[in-house]
Amino acid sequence: MSRIYVHPLPVRIWHWINAAGFLALLVTGLQLRYGVLFSLHFKTVVGLHNSIGFALTANYFVWLVFYLFSDRITVYHPDLDPARHYRNVMRQIVYYGHGIFRGDPNPSQISVHDKFNPLQRMTYQLVMMLLVPLQFYTGIVLWDLQRFSGTVELLGGPRVVSTIHVALTIAFVVFLFVHVYLTTLGRTAGQHIRAMITGWEETEATPAGSTTPR
Ligand code: HEM
């Protein structure tokens, strides 16, 4: 068993601020829609939701700029061979759905420049490059409908923008349940979560190079 440094500090800072902010946005968002969670003035909750939203938008750039200017961007490189990508994703799904309960070895081994299995890589790409930016975009439009009236009209009105915003929130809640469950599937339940705190992940692979089947 060796240890490799897979989560650099900017990624860890981004991640935990993002996780805490996401939960705060969820609570304040539910309060805005249904007003049943606590007895704060509507305007105060709007202010809170907006401020946290802007803080998380800025925080997103910590993640983006770090990866754009770091050689660690390789962890997000897609597999350009669709057949191999499909095979590896299926192998990972079969492992999570079946193999793991029989004690089979994980088909993916991590390395510094290849720390995600094919399923994680695909999901995190979708979340970070499409869903999260779209959520911030619709949030900013909803923050000032008048200022962005052109965009609102183009998208089909405030109801459409609001529906996209809520639909994305539901997708994030589903993601969060699956995400947290999958992060508990290390050698111990806390192994991967501890790694996202310290940066260091335990691995059975040799520290150098990728051992993920490609
Ligand atoms: C309390 C809630 C959360 C826990 C315990 C958690 C845990 C973790 C852990 C352990 C990792 C390391 C990689 C892995 O094992 O998959 C990770 C990575 C990641 N998480 Fe979370 N997470 C949480 C919330 C969130 C939320 C709300 C998002 C929403 C976007 C998110 C997005 C990501 C992404 C994109 C990565 C990959 C980061 C990178 O680029 O290296 N997580 N998370």
Boltz pocket constraint, residues with backbone or C-beta under 6 A from the ligand:
constraints:
  - pocket:
      binder: B
      contacts: [[A, 6], [A, 7], [A, 11], [A, 15], [A, 18], [A, 19], [A, 22], [A, 120], [A, 124], [A, 127], [A, 128], [A, 132], [A, 176], [A, 179], [A, 180], [A, 182], [A, 183], [A, 192], [A, 193], [A, 194], [A, 196]]
      max_distance: 6.0
